[in-house]
């Protein structure tokens, strides 16, 4: 299995070199469309970037969820330093979760230089508001609404979950979020060293109240934090592990997974079927969302995974 995975990775790299295609485009080209029904280009706000795609699971008739016709919902925000990215590039993430019986929404939001902090948070909050209003028409369960993001998208998910300003302004009660998932996210990152992202937060005149770690309270919902053991883009010790400790101290149920075989980029890439041997992050996230019994547990789970 490992040899097969390495062969697939080598072929992906070769395809990127030969075709000049992005790695995400190659990965999406290898992703099946048999596990979901997609509704795309849904407008959730007034801007051209305020659109989302919805992936409804296709489940076999013998499954328990098919009989219930009710799916947990994940709203996913992609990374890209708030300057790049688009929802279509992350179809592979949506497919992976939909195959597990999770309804997935992938939302675009405005990026720099069109906007700076905090306008993209307002966009993300509008996407969540749309989900809460409309997702039941697609079989989604609004009582099982989760926010998820990778890298800068994890920052967006964290701010919407921990800082009540954004969802409240969009007409959503913060308590509507059942939990959130942050993968390799920045949660305490001033002063900024990422030159590409510095203008987003008006470096060096940083806005006050813009760091997720400052909004940890016991009211936060259950949390899944995934991080590579080493990360050259976002410091896992200062960001993920520090946030996990602060949440745990507040009595919030936290699952922290440290993946020694992953990098900043491959942590999200591991949702794609050719790359899943890199880290079991897909199974861990799906278990977190589907394991409703864990919601009543106030204990933290911390584990290191070697691959």
C-alpha positions in Angstrom: 0.0 0.0 0.0 2.8 2.4 0.9 4.6 1.6 -2.4 1.4 2.3 -4.3 0.9 5.6 -2.5 4.5 6.7 -3.4 3.9 5.7 -7.0 0.7 7.8 -7.1 2.5 10.8 -5.5 5.3 10.5 -8.0 2.8 10.4 -10.9 1.1 13.5 -9.5 4.4 15.4 -9.3 5.2 14.3 -12.8 1.8 15.4 -14.1 2.2 18.8 -12.5 5.6 19.3 -14.1 4.6 18.2 -17.5 1.2 19.9 -17.7 1.9 23.0 -15.7 -1.4 22.3 -13.9 -1.8 23.1 -10.2 -1.6 20.1 -7.8 -5.1 20.8 -6.7 -6.4 20.5 -10.2 -4.7 17.2 -10.7 -6.0 15.9 -7.4 -9.6 17.0 -8.3 -9.2 15.3 -11.6 -8.6 12.0 -9.8 -11.6 12.5 -7.4 -14.8 10.6 -8.0 -18.2 12.3 -8.4 -20.1 9.1 -7.4 -20.4 9.9 -3.7 -22.3 13.1 -3.8 -24.9 15.3 -5.5 -23.6 18.8 -6.0 -25.5 22.1 -6.2 -23.0 24.8 -7.2 -22.8 28.6 -7.6 -25.3 29.3 -4.8 -25.3 33.0 -4.0 -25.2 33.7 -0.2 -24.4 37.4 -0.4 -24.3 40.5 -2.7 -20.7 40.2 -3.9 -19.5 38.2 -6.9 -17.3 36.2 -4.5 -20.2 35.4 -2.2 -21.0 32.0 -3.7 -20.9 28.5 -2.3 -21.1 24.9 -3.5 -23.0 22.2 -1.6 -22.2 18.5 -1.7 -25.0 16.2 -0.5 -24.0 12.6 0.3 -25.2 9.7 -1.8 -25.6 6.9 0.6 -26.6 3.2 0.0 -30.2 2.4 0.9 -29.1 0.0 3.7 -27.2 2.7 5.6 -28.7 4.2 8.8 -28.3 7.7 7.6 -30.2 7.0 4.4 -33.2 6.1 6.5 -32.8 9.2 8.7 -32.2 11.5 5.6 -30.4 13.9 7.9 -26.7 14.7 7.6 -24.3 16.6 9.8 -23.1 19.8 8.1 -19.6 21.0 7.6 -19.0 24.5 6.2 -15.4 24.5 4.9 -13.2 27.6 4.4 -10.0 27.1 2.3 -6.6 28.6 3.0 -4.4 30.8 0.9 -3.1 33.6 3.2 -6.4 35.5 2.5 -5.0 36.4 -0.9 -5.8 33.4 -3.0 -8.0 30.3 -3.3 -11.4 29.3 -4.7 -14.1 26.8 -3.7 -13.8 24.6 -6.8 -10.2 23.7 -5.9 -11.4 21.9 -2.8 -13.9 19.6 -4.3 -11.7 16.7 -3.1 -12.2 17.7 0.5 -16.0 17.9 0.1 -16.1 14.5 -1.7 -14.0 12.8 1.0 -16.4 14.0 3.8 -19.5 13.4 1.7 -18.5 9.8 1.2 -18.5 9.6 5.0 -22.1 10.8 5.2 -21.4 14.5 5.9 -23.1 17.3 3.9 -20.4 19.8 2.9 -20.5 23.4 1.9 -17.4 25.0 0.4 -17.7 28.8 0.3 -15.7 31.5 -1.5 -15.1 34.7 0.3 -13.5 38.0 -0.7 -9.7 38.2 -0.7 -7.0 40.8 -0.6 -6.6 43.2 -2.4 -10.3 43.5 -2.8 -10.7 43.6 1.0 -8.7 43.5 4.2 -9.5 42.2 7.7 -12.3 41.9 8.8 -14.4 41.9 5.7 -13.7 38.3 4.8 -15.0 37.3 8.2 -18.3 39.0 7.4 -18.5 37.0 4.2 -17.8 33.7 6.0 -20.5 34.6 8.6 -23.0 35.2 5.8 -22.2 31.7 4.3 -22.9 30.2 7.7 -26.1 32.1 8.0 -27.2 30.7 4.6 -26.3 27.2 5.8 -28.4 27.6 8.9 -31.4 28.9 6.9 -31.3 26.7 3.9 -29.4 23.5 4.5 -32.4 21.5 5.8 -33.8 21.6 2.3 -30.9 19.4 1.2 -31.1 17.0 4.1 -28.8 18.8 6.4 -29.2 18.8 10.2 -28.8 22.4 11.5 -28.3 21.0 15.0 -25.1 19.4 13.8 -23.5 22.4 12.1 -19.7 22.4 12.1 -17.2 25.0 10.8 -13.9 23.8 9.3 -10.9 25.4 7.8 -7.3 24.9 6.7 -4.5 27.4 7.3 -6.0 30.9 6.9 -9.4 29.3 6.5 -8.9 27.7 9.9 -8.4 31.3 11.2 -11.8 32.2 9.7 -13.5 29.2 11.3 -11.9 30.0 14.6 -12.9 33.6 14.7 -16.5 32.8 13.7 -16.7 30.2 16.4 -14.9 31.9 19.3 -15.7 35.6 18.7 -19.5 36.1 18.8 -19.4 39.4 16.9 -19.3 37.9 13.4 -22.1 35.3 13.5 -24.3 37.6 15.6 -24.0 40.3 13.0 -25.1 37.8 10.4 -28.2 36.8 12.4 -26.8 33.5 13.7 -26.6 32.7 17.4 -23.0 31.5 18.2 -24.5 28.5 20.0 -25.8 27.3 16.7 -22.3 25.9 16.0 -22.0 22.4 17.3 -18.2 22.3 16.9 -15.3 23.4 14.7 -12.3 21.9 13.1 -9.0 23.8 12.6 -6.2 22.3 10.5 -2.8 24.0 10.7 -4.4 27.3 11.5 -2.9 30.6 12.7 -4.5 31.6 16.0 -1.9 33.9 17.6 0.4 35.2 14.9 1.4 38.9 15.5 3.9 40.2 14.5 3.4 38.6 11.1 6.3 37.1 9.1 4.2 36.1 6.1 4.9 39.0 3.8 2.2 38.0 1.4 -0.4 38.2 4.2 0.9 41.3 6.0 -1.2 43.8 4.1 -4.3 41.9 5.0 -3.9 42.9 8.6 -2.3 46.4 7.9 1.2 45.4 9.0 2.7 46.8 11.2 -0.4 48.6 12.5 -2.3 45.5 13.5 -6.0 45.7 14.4 -6.9 45.0 18.0 -9.1 42.1 18.8 -8.2 40.0 15.7 -6.5 37.0 17.3 -8.7 33.9 18.0 -6.8 32.9 21.1 -8.0 36.0 22.8 -11.7 34.8 22.6 -11.4 31.5 24.3 -14.2 31.0 26.9 -16.0 28.0 28.4 -18.9 28.8 26.0 -16.8 27.5 23.0 -18.1 24.3 21.4 -16.2 21.1 21.1 -13.0 21.5 19.1 -10.8 19.4 16.7 -7.3 20.7 16.1 -5.1 19.0 13.6 -1.5 20.0 13.0 1.7 18.6 11.4 4.5 18.0 13.9 6.6 20.5 12.0 5.3 23.3 10.0 7.4 26.0 8.2 4.3 28.1 7.5 2.4 28.3 10.8 4.1 27.6 14.1 2.2 24.6 15.6 3.5 25.2 19.1 2.5 28.8 19.4 -0.8 28.5 17.4 -2.5 25.1 17.6 -1.0 23.6 20.8 -1.3 26.8 22.7 -4.9 27.2 21.7 -5.6 23.6 22.6 -4.2 24.2 26.1 -6.2 27.4 26.6 -9.4 25.7 25.5 -8.8 22.8 27.7 -8.1 25.1 30.7 -11.5 26.7 30.0 -13.2 23.2 30.1 -13.9 22.9 26.4 -13.7 19.4 24.9 -10.7 19.4 22.7 -9.3 16.7 20.3 -5.7 17.5 19.3 -4.0 15.4 16.7 -0.4 15.8 15.8 0.6 14.2 12.4 4.3 13.6 12.1 4.1 12.5 8.5 2.4 15.6 7.2 3.4 19.1 6.1 1.4 22.3 6.1 0.0 21.6 2.6 -0.2 17.9 2.7 -2.4 17.9 5.8 -5.3 19.1 3.7 -4.0 17.2 0.7 -4.4 14.0 2.7 -8.1 14.2 2.2 -7.6 13.2 -1.4 -7.7 9.4 -2.0 -4.2 9.1 -3.5 -2.6 10.8 -0.5 -4.5 9.5 2.4 -1.6 7.4 3.7 0.2 10.6 4.6 -2.0 11.1 7.6 -5.4 9.7 8.8 -6.8 13.2 9.1 -9.9 12.4 7.0 -10.9 9.6 9.3 -10.2 11.6 12.4 -12.3 14.6 11.3 -15.1 12.4 10.1 -15.2 10.6 13.5 -15.2 13.9 15.3 -18.2 15.1 13.3 -20.1 11.9 13.4 -19.4 11.0 17.0 -22.2 12.9 18.7 -21.6 11.2 22.0 -18.3 13.0 22.4 -20.2 16.3 22.7 -21.0 15.6 26.3 -17.5 14.8 27.2 -15.5 17.6 28.9 -12.2 15.8 28.7 -9.5 16.6 26.1 -7.9 14.1 23.8 -4.3 14.6 22.7 -2.5 12.2 20.5 0.5 12.1 18.2 0.2 10.0 15.1 3.3 8.7 13.3 3.2 8.0 9.6 
